[in-house]
Amino acid sequence: MGVVNVTPDSFSDGGRYLDHAAAIAHGRELARQGADIIDVGGESTRPGAEPVPAAEERSRVLPVVEGLVAAGVRVSIDTRKADVAEAAVAAGATLVNDVTASLAEVAAATGAGFVAMHMRGDPRTMQRRPQYDDVVAHVRDFLVERAEAARALGIAEVWIDPGIGFGKTVEHNLDLLANLDELVATGFPVLVATSRKTTLGHLAARADGESEPRPVHDRLEGSLSTAAWALWRGAGMVRVHEVAETARVVRKVRALLQAAA
Ligand code: HH2
């Protein structure tokens, strides 16, 4: 899954694809590089982000969804709002990627697939001292409950996603990645999105013995190594900004998994 953020303020590519033509060209390029799905979003959910009015979000994403669908690209809509999801599916999107895990009814009514992601709180406040007794069990139980509810509504394609960075400390995120098999064991296909996130800056500093976390544009190795890790541990999809590099890694991981089978 390749990311196209049609926003001025996304944490890693804000402002680069606010122009519709630039966003469509970028999405087409990511598809050419090997993305099976392009995830189009019109509202940043980075920590501290302010919500965007629905009309503004619709006007950012709908022309991009239409342009990509017309080019034969499979599109998912990354939104927290029912009316944005509905309009995007009407424009040809076939997957509702919902960081609040609350839009299953919209997906069911429109015939789209559904991604249920775990987030604690909302983006404005979620990084204020998040705490869990057992983050892996908490996230797994929440996702299974949402995914089963989505299935009960008749949705055939239901993904679960631990929501790396959404109301979680670096240790929580690493714990979730280390125990991904607990999510895989639920039987629902697992989507993992670590690409360029803060935890990777800390992971790189820890692994490489550096005192400062790596900045956002210096996290490619972290993105690739966590994508490889996630796929090896059984994830079915990774959501990434750097598709060409990830696609090359995915092919190697697949070959290794086949050799090990
Ligand atoms: N992360 C982001 C956005 N959407 N969707 C899913 N399913 N899982 C994720 O972890 C996830 C997501 C945040 O990344 P990005 O879109 O690059 O940044 P921003 O929210 O600042 O636009």
Residues whose N, C-alpha, C, O or C-beta is under 5 A from the ligand:
A	BS01	HH2	N5 D9 S10 F11 E43 S44 T45 R46 D78 N97 V115 M117 D161 G163 I164 A193
